Amino acid sequence: MKSKLTLLALSITTLSLAGLSSTQVLAAEPEQLQQAIAKQEAELNKLKRDLAELASQQKLQQQEQQKQAQVVTAAKQELADSKFSKFKFKSYGSMNYTSAEYFENVQDTSPERRGRFDLERIVTEFGYQFNDEWDMEVEIEYEHGGTGTALEYDGFDEFGEFESEVEAGGEVMIEKAQLRYRPSDAFGVKFGNIHLPIGLSSILHKPDQYLTVLRHRSEAAMLPAVWNETGVGLFGEVANFHYQAQVVSGLNSEYFRTYDWVASGHQKRFEHVNADDLAYALRLDYGNFKKGSAVGVAYYYGNTTGNRHKSNKVSGDGTVSILAVSGAFVQGPWILRGQYLNGTLSDADAITQSNKTTPGLKPGNFAQLGSKSEAFFVEAGVDLGQFTPVPITIFANIDYSNPLAEVETGTATKRYENTWTSVGVNYFPIPEIVLKAEVGRQQVAVSSIPDTNFFALGVGYQFSL
């Protein structure tokens, strides 16, 4: 194409020169002039044919380009319409090693050190986007490397007993199975097995979203870890305010325990989830905890005795209320997060007495339950990768929990009032993988019990397709 344009330009130049010559010839010989004119006419006709051919080729090129654009557009549309483009897969997990000092029982004051490996969890998440408004997510968690126990209540066995079968030391569970309808950022609805927005562990549960090796001990001493229930919830975002409101299945007080307060009442251990008592959860955040700085408040309220298999053994409601206040400041290299939990349990003594006489329950149901429980944590870190080429974050952390902050009668033992302090490091060889190390001390609020030291290593990952 370029060569033809050059040739055309040369031809026009030649004609111009030829025209100049013809003017000179005009004065000389008429016959020569006619020959020159004829020659110019022939060359002009040839140039016209060349121009026509050139225009035809340009038209063909444009048509070819249009065809190629149509093919690309069709391919993009086909990809967009493909079922695979609507499918997503995510996974995260962690494995830990801990070396800590343990007490054999609550009367023991001579700790024994023990090292442990734990394939803490592998989580797989599948999602499908039906259209712009509807999607579904299913999250399956494999804890401690195996499948575990199922607890069943047999009401026809003599006095009615709990029966369990142990198949392996771990657990496989559906941690989330929700359908979501979200017509706008400001409003959405989700149904199914959903995460409760109580406690930061339900929001920041991936290994790179918290600094400690294990998830915060203070929260685990009060609430179910990554708390999920079956129900319906509203959610949305307006001007950087994020809200959630949920109605979900409640807890079962048959498994409330001193050491973790109402956490063991999570009905995940039962084959069927009793829903005679529902619970209500609210949360309002300003900012986004997953992306950076935020402050938030959450509240949980629900009765629990109606969900007992032997519901007639407790006359009260066993009402659980939990207030959670949390905040995070993540700016540049600085990381600061914290949370305070305050919970109350009505009819704590009646639940304790009832659990003592329930056949089939394990030892541990005889201890007193707190009518009030509280816990908090604060973690602070500095991302040294902001100052050096090495992607390392150093941190310090403090966890505190007291599931027996108050009791209805008698005196609350301080055996379960614990404080953990630690320092550690997170190293990111690549953004999707984190290696962790932590060393710290556990203090029990009983003067006769010595402080114990612990050390932990961990590796975690997360990715999405």
Disulfide bonds with the S-S distance in Angstrom:
none
